Amino acid sequence: MEQKSNKEILADMYRHIIRDLRIDLLDVYVHEDYIQHSPMLPDGKAGLLKALTYLKAMPKPVEASPSPVVRMIAEGDLVMAHLDVTFMGKRRAVIDIFRFRDGKVIEHWDVQQDVPDEMPHGNGMF
């Protein structure tokens, strides 16, 4: 059986953990020594579980939106995902960077920016 790439693992993680909120699969995708560098989330695997539990309690959107993943780029043990996310009525451009160890996410960084209704000079963010 062929081993999945880190990029494929991340795509599966977004699908199962973020979209479907399958918190029961957290141990499959996230390393025990997980480090969270986002100032918006608590550090560690317990902090991630707390954030996902909060999301799971929120009302589901009426319409299912397409995948927010615009592109992924992988190099070595790092995978970068460029996302087009709408959350609580706000559209945001998000860059997630994950470091992998032993086929699991061990470290995460992100940067986010609101997407304006109109971009100057026609330059889009995606």
Residue pairs with C-beta under 8 A, 6 or more apart in sequence:
3 103
4 12
4 103
5 74
6 74
6 77
6 78
6 79
6 98
6 100
6 103
7 72
7 74
7 79
9 29
9 100
9 103
9 104
9 105
10 72
10 79
10 81
10 98
10 105
11 69
11 72
12 29
13 29
13 30
13 105
14 67
14 69
14 81
16 22
16 25
16 28
16 29
17 23
17 25
17 26
17 29
17 52
19 67
21 52
21 55
21 56
23 49
23 52
23 53
23 56
26 45
26 48
26 49
26 52
28 104
29 104
29 105
30 45
30 48
30 104
30 105
31 45
31 101
31 102
31 104
31 105
31 106
32 45
33 101
33 106
34 44
34 45
34 48
34 105
34 106
34 107
34 108
35 43
35 44
35 106
35 107
35 108
36 42
36 43
36 44
36 47
36 48
36 108
37 107
37 108
37 109
37 110
38 108
38 109
38 110
40 110
41 47
41 48
41 51
42 48
42 50
42 51
65 86
68 83
68 84
68 85
68 86
68 94
69 81
69 82
69 83
70 82
70 83
70 84
70 126
71 81
71 82
72 79
72 80
72 81
72 82
73 79
73 80
74 80
77 99
77 100
77 101
78 97
78 98
78 99
78 100
79 97
79 98
79 100
80 95
80 96
80 97
80 98
81 94
81 95
81 96
81 97
81 98
82 93
82 94
82 95
82 126
83 93
83 94
83 95
83 96
84 91
84 93
84 94
84 115
84 125
84 126
85 91
85 92
85 93
85 94
86 92
90 114
91 114
91 115
92 112
92 113
92 114
92 115
93 112
93 113
93 114
93 115
93 125
93 126
94 110
94 111
94 112
95 110
95 111
95 112
96 108
96 109
96 110
97 108
97 109
97 110
98 105
98 107
98 108
99 105
99 106
99 107
99 108
100 106
113 125
115 125
119 125
